[in-house]
């Protein structure tokens, strides 16, 4: 099932360079919507809200033994399919109204895409390489020891474009944007461009941390400094050891960033504990291809 709510005559779904935001009715997804609207306004892009009726949840309601746990009461009750359908329709309507409110004062074109299926597959079918996907850290916990949610895990590894995992934080002066790179990484340009944009958007300092074995690291520093000059941007560029994900997390915490930008090509994603790194750092994270 797919429907569209769109006030503009030109279809938002077909244009390049859109901002796609996942809406599920949660408080954090609404916070992600505000961030997505700000970015869309800054870039002059259209914004597409995506609400997915999770087909596996709907199927599970057909089993007599299926139960749901009340969020406030903790009581178990039968998972009723009719009630679930009605709840999803109400959440979709809430998503539509929230999207319209978010774009009303920003002069953006918007649409809401209602889908039924797997969240990851539906988003991948909509997103292109020039699109930014924004989602709240749904399924995440700020507490150490939790696991990365399956939707976030799938999208940061498979999305053709950038993915912003949003977290609610209180920005403080001097807490900047950090871009994390490898010294042999071929995707530096895209991650660096996102970091520069975020630093300018929030009027915060930019730091580029380069994970290096030591040999040739200074050449990479000079190359990145030349890129920054060419883009008219200033940043602190610093070499750090190519250590474990846990050690990188400790280094990042000392830097006290407001946001993190990292390419999925960064070898930290290949190391055990990389997902734990992102969970422990409860801050917005943009993952570039």
Secondary structure as UniProt FT lines:
FT   STRAND          3..6
FT   HELIX           12..14
FT   STRAND          19..22
FT   HELIX           27..43
FT   STRAND          47..54
FT   HELIX           55..60
FT   TURN            61..62
FT   TURN            64..65
FT   STRAND          67..69
FT   TURN            71..73
FT   STRAND          76..78
FT   HELIX           81..104
FT   TURN            105..107
FT   STRAND          110..117
FT   HELIX           119..126
FT   TURN            129..130
FT   STRAND          132..136
FT   TURN            138..139
FT   TURN            144..145
FT   HELIX           150..158
FT   STRAND          162..166
FT   TURN            173..174
FT   STRAND          177..182
FT   TURN            183..184
FT   TURN            186..187
FT   HELIX           188..202
FT   STRAND          206..212
FT   TURN            215..216
FT   HELIX           217..230
FT   TURN            231..232
FT   STRAND          236..241
FT   HELIX           245..255
FT   STRAND          259..263
FT   TURN            264..265
FT   HELIX           267..270
FT   TURN            272..273
FT   HELIX           274..280
FT   STRAND          284..288
//
